[in-house]
Structure formats: structure tokens, C-alpha cells
């Protein structure tokens, strides 16, 4: 038996509406900002070490910066997939000062702790609001679409 595809008039247009709460969108936009800020900070560290002839540390921070860009892209992609409409957040200029060889590492640890806390806040909100789609996305294992929580766990286990 052949069934006819629903006409545009019969489509459930509610399905095109964003499924994310305003609070979750706010947290994800904050995460976009945070990830790009970290990207720029780590690129600054790469430059700091590179001009001093420390190519291994320069490459380390280039790689870290690319990870932050990937995290940004995961969040951006999820927002788009959920039909969240937003104005792209402002990325502040780098405000940290580093003039010695150790400070970039201390700042990196601080930024990674902050990142984990912010991701946990999104997980908590997803649980509190029964947003299981976002909860599952945050806890995903997909290197293309996102695995923010699991990457934090994998990073800690590698230490």
C-alpha cells in the first residue's frame, strides 16, 4: 500500500522549533566564547614559545588551540542542529599576562579546570530540565559531532 508524503500544510511545524531552553542556549554561547578565547590564548602561548626557539612547546600549544577550535565547532554544530537562533558572541581580547616560561602552563591548567566546570554546568542543566538529547550529546563518543564530557575524562586519565 502506497502512502502519500504529508503536504507542507500537514507538517508538524513545532518540530522545527528549537528544542533547547534559553538557559541552555546561554550556557552554550558562553562555551562558544570560552572555547574560542582558549584557542586564541593557546595560539598566543604558541607564539610566545615559538619566537624563543621552543618549537616543541610551540607545536604543543598549536595542537591545544586546534582542540579548542574543534570543541567550539562541536557546540556550534549542536546549536545549529537544534535550530537555535543566536547572534555570535563577542570573543574578548586576551587579558592574561605571561612573561615567564611557567605562567602559560599554570594558565592552561586554570583554563582547563574552568572548561570542565562549565561543561559540568551544561550537564547539570540538561539533567535538571530532562533535556536528554543534550545530555546524550554532551556525553557522546563521536569525534565528528562532539564528546565534550568524555574528552575531559580521557584527558584526565591520560595525565
C-alpha positions in Angstrom: 0.0 0.0 0.0 1.4 3.3 -1.1 1.3 6.2 1.4 1.4 9.8 0.4 4.0 12.1 1.9 2.4 14.8 4.1 1.9 18.1 2.5 3.6 21.2 3.8 0.3 22.2 5.4 0.2 18.9 7.3 3.7 19.0 8.7 4.1 19.4 12.4 6.0 22.7 12.3 6.6 22.5 16.1 9.4 20.1 15.1 11.3 23.0 13.5 11.4 25.0 16.7 14.5 25.0 18.8 14.4 22.2 21.4 16.9 23.9 23.7 15.9 26.1 26.6 17.0 29.7 26.7 19.3 28.8 29.7 21.0 26.0 27.7 21.5 28.3 24.7 23.0 30.9 27.1 25.4 28.3 28.5 26.3 27.0 25.1 27.0 30.5 23.8 29.2 31.1 26.8 31.0 27.8 25.9 31.5 29.1 22.3 33.1 32.2 23.7 35.2 30.2 26.1 36.5 27.7 23.5 37.5 30.5 21.1 39.1 32.5 23.8 41.1 29.5 24.8 42.0 28.9 21.2 43.4 32.4 20.9 45.1 32.2 24.3 46.8 28.9 23.3 47.9 30.4 19.9 49.4 33.3 21.9 51.3 30.8 24.0 52.5 29.0 20.8 53.8 32.3 19.6 55.5 33.0 22.9 57.4 29.8 22.9 58.0 29.8 19.1 59.8 33.1 19.0 62.0 31.9 21.8 63.0 28.8 19.8 61.0 26.3 21.7 59.4 24.6 18.7 58.1 21.6 20.7 56.2 23.8 23.1 55.0 25.9 20.2 53.6 22.8 18.5 52.1 21.6 21.7 50.1 24.9 22.0 49.2 24.9 18.3 47.7 21.4 18.9 45.9 22.6 22.0 44.5 25.6 20.1 43.1 23.3 17.4 41.4 21.1 20.1 39.7 24.2 21.4 38.5 25.1 17.9 37.2 21.6 17.5 35.2 21.9 20.8 33.9 25.2 19.5 32.8 23.6 16.3 31.0 20.8 18.2 29.0 23.3 20.2 28.3 25.5 17.2 27.1 22.4 15.2 24.8 21.2 18.0 23.3 24.7 18.4 22.6 24.7 14.6 21.3 21.1 14.7 18.8 22.1 17.4 17.7 25.2 15.4 18.9 27.6 18.0 18.9 31.1 16.6 21.6 33.4 18.1 23.9 36.3 17.5 27.5 35.1 17.6 29.0 36.1 21.0 31.9 38.5 21.2 35.3 36.9 21.9 37.3 39.1 24.3 40.9 40.0 23.7 43.5 38.0 25.6 43.8 39.6 29.0 46.3 37.2 30.7 49.9 38.4 31.1 52.7 35.9 30.7 56.3 36.9 30.7 58.0 33.8 32.1 58.2 30.2 30.8 55.9 28.7 33.6 52.9 31.0 33.6 51.4 29.7 30.3 51.2 26.2 31.9 49.6 27.5 35.1 47.1 29.4 33.0 46.4 26.3 30.9 45.6 24.3 34.0 43.3 27.1 35.2 41.5 27.3 31.8 41.0 23.5 31.6 39.5 23.5 35.1 37.2 26.3 34.1 36.2 24.4 30.9 35.4 21.3 32.9 33.3 23.3 35.4 31.4 25.0 32.5 30.7 21.7 30.7 29.5 20.2 34.0 27.1 23.1 34.4 25.6 22.3 31.0 25.3 18.6 32.0 23.6 19.6 35.3 21.1 21.8 33.5 20.4 19.1 30.9 19.6 16.7 33.8 17.6 19.2 35.8 15.4 20.0 32.8 15.2 16.5 31.4 16.9 17.6 28.2 18.2 14.1 27.5 19.1 14.8 23.9 21.6 17.4 25.1 22.7 15.2 28.0 23.4 12.4 25.5 25.2 14.8 23.1 27.4 16.1 25.9 28.3 12.6 26.9 28.7 11.4 23.3 31.6 9.5 21.8 31.5 11.0 18.3 34.7 12.8 17.3 32.8 14.5 14.5 29.7 15.7 16.4 31.0 16.0 19.9 32.2 14.3 23.0 32.9 17.1 25.5 32.4 15.2 28.7 34.3 12.1 27.5 37.1 14.1 26.2 37.5 15.7 29.6 37.5 12.2 31.2 40.0 10.9 28.6 42.3 13.9 29.2 42.3 13.3 33.0 43.0 9.6 32.5 46.0 10.4 30.2 47.6 12.5 32.9 
